């Protein structure tokens, strides 16, 4: 299959069952593609070819014997290099942890292994999931496969880039202020930040304890649902983990949106921030729904920022005092801001957070899902530091890290320059089934997911 690198996980599983493709054939094809393209895309920090081939060989033998661990059996996946994979470095894309090797799998990694997935390696990110694209680090920043001169979004930049370039069919990212959804939108793939606590963060280097999420990323909504089926579940070793009823997250993907009430948060991109006209046009094209109102984006973002900076300073204060030069300039500047926040600032932000959660919950009394902007601009040049600094905070993703509601970003069009334009969908807490149902209906209606980056 000459185009096996573009298959979805669902298609890969069907091809294995029909004996049209084998895990070893697919992994070898992807390793060849990585070798050919990644010197331009820089999605991978570490390719674990030998272990991937061994795992693919085992999966192939099990399939031949009629044994399957499920729909991810033998399906390759890339892991953001902030998530532990036993025996591989977890560098967080930083000199600070350059020599750190994980001794055990993160819970998310362990769940993927148990499902038979094949781990191809570790994917690039913004340093410690906060720094932004930086050129003063041990590894180059990932680039956007739609135009390698442009930013792929972050902080799960390698995850988005690897999917869009056809280097992996599935990837894991993390999301503290939009870090799954930003690269998903910028790279034209699908990224889900699940409800807070639905996916364990054990074995994931933290950025902000009460805002961090692990999220599935793929080239289709159906694949995101499959990946979430494997990842979700209570983990008593993660203090933020929540026990919920078990269900199949893709069970309603084919039902469409008839009977659902969808609210459009227009003021995020029309008055709170003014979106680029191409972004605004893509949102208008996507939305034929009722307009709803939430608190201002400025308030959501301000509260989220105080909490994130305070918690990240608590994590990084020691290293920043002892070895500040080992951080990139952009990471150091952002993280140091937390040193100037007081305990009162943090407590006030957490108190206001409760009210903002309630405001979003109140809106969900009248609607089943929300639609709003993700980024306010198409991806900018990666080497234009001024443009990166200007556009990076122009987003509407961090409100839902603050509130914990599940949120998904996907492609809603292409700019005149040929760069993906994103849309964001939000669901009730612990109602990923309905959120994914809406996303799947949008996917079928637009077919943007069938477009491929020209890398």
Secondary structure, DSSP 4 states (H G I P E B T S, - for coil): -TTGGG--HHHHHHHHHTTS--HHHHHHHHHHHHHHHHHHH--EEEE-HHHHHHHHHHHHHHHHTT---STTTT-EEEEETTB--TTSB--TTSSTTTT-B-SS--HHHHHHHHTT-EEEEEE--SGGGTS-S-SSSSSPPP--TT-TTB---SSSHHHHHHHHTTS-SEEEEEESSSTTHHHHHHHTSEEEE-STTSB--TTB--S-TTT-EEEEEESSHHHHHHHHHHHBS--TTSTT--------TTTTTTS-STT--EEE-THIIIIIS---HHHHHHHHHH--SEE---S-HHHHHHHHHHHHHHHHHHHHHHHHHH-GGGS-HHHHHHHHGGGG--HHHHHHHHHHHHHHHHHHHHHTTT-SEEEE-SBSS---BTT-HHHHHHHHT-BS-THHHHH---EEEEEEEE-TTS-EEEEEEEE-TT-HHHHHHHHHHHHHHH-GGG-----
